[in-house]
Structure formats: structure tokens, C-alpha cells
């Protein structure tokens, strides 16, 4: 799978420039990608459709709420 450059944005639409922040955000994304790929493979082996799996996890993602207010 080809890696694309992430565009980590602030609430005002400007890019986050701090290399350490970008590193943490990118590492988190990579870890989540790996976990979701493993979960997808498990679901397929158990007979779940890829479409159904993605719908469930998109609902989960869309239900997440930040614990902290966005920084302005």
C-alpha cells in the first residue's frame, strides 16, 4: 500500500508544522491502520462482508467525540 503524505490541519485550516506533533499523529494513524486491517481480515474470515465491516467502523469513527475543546 502506497503511503500518502498526511495533511494534519488546525481548526483554522492551516497545516500543523511541528515535526514532533506530525510524528505522533502519523504513528497513531499507522497503528490504527494496522489494527483495523487485522480486524478486517478477522471479519472476512468469519464471514462478514467488507462493506458491513466498514459501515460499522465508520459509525464508530463518526460517534467519537473529543475530550478537549478544539484549540482556536
C-alpha positions in Angstrom: 0.0 0.0 0.0 1.4 3.4 -1.0 1.9 5.9 1.8 0.4 9.3 1.1 1.6 12.4 2.9 -0.9 13.3 5.7 -2.3 16.8 5.8 -2.7 17.5 9.5 -4.7 20.7 9.8 -5.7 23.1 12.6 -9.2 24.3 13.1 -8.4 27.4 11.0 -7.3 25.2 8.1 -3.5 25.8 8.4 -1.1 22.9 8.5 0.5 21.7 11.7 4.2 22.3 11.2 5.8 20.9 14.3 7.7 17.8 13.3 7.2 16.1 16.7 3.4 16.6 16.5 3.3 15.3 13.0 5.4 12.3 14.0 3.0 11.4 16.8 -0.1 11.9 14.6 1.5 9.7 11.8 2.5 7.0 14.3 -1.1 6.9 15.7 -2.5 6.6 12.2 -0.1 3.8 11.3 -1.1 1.9 14.5 -4.8 2.3 13.9 -4.4 1.3 10.2 -2.6 -1.9 11.3 -5.3 -2.7 13.9 -8.2 -2.1 11.5 -6.5 -4.2 8.8 -6.2 -7.1 11.3 -9.8 -6.6 12.4 -11.0 -6.6 8.7 -9.1 -9.8 8.0 -10.7 -11.4 11.0 -14.2 -10.3 10.0 -13.8 -11.6 6.4 -12.6 -15.0 7.8 -15.7 -15.1 10.0 -18.0 -14.4 7.0 -18.6 -10.7 7.4 -18.8 -8.6 4.3 -16.2 -5.9 3.8 -19.0 -3.4 3.2 -20.7 -4.3 6.5 -17.4 -4.1 8.4 -16.6 -0.7 7.0 -20.1 0.6 7.9 -19.8 -0.5 11.5 -16.3 1.1 11.9 -17.3 4.3 10.1 -20.3 4.6 12.5 -17.8 4.1 15.4 -15.5 6.7 14.0 -18.3 9.2 13.4 -19.5 8.7 17.0 -16.2 9.7 18.6 -16.2 12.9 20.5 -13.1 14.9 21.6 -12.5 15.1 25.3 -11.0 18.5 24.9 -12.3 21.6 23.1 -10.6 22.3 19.8 -7.9 24.9 20.1 -8.6 28.2 18.3 
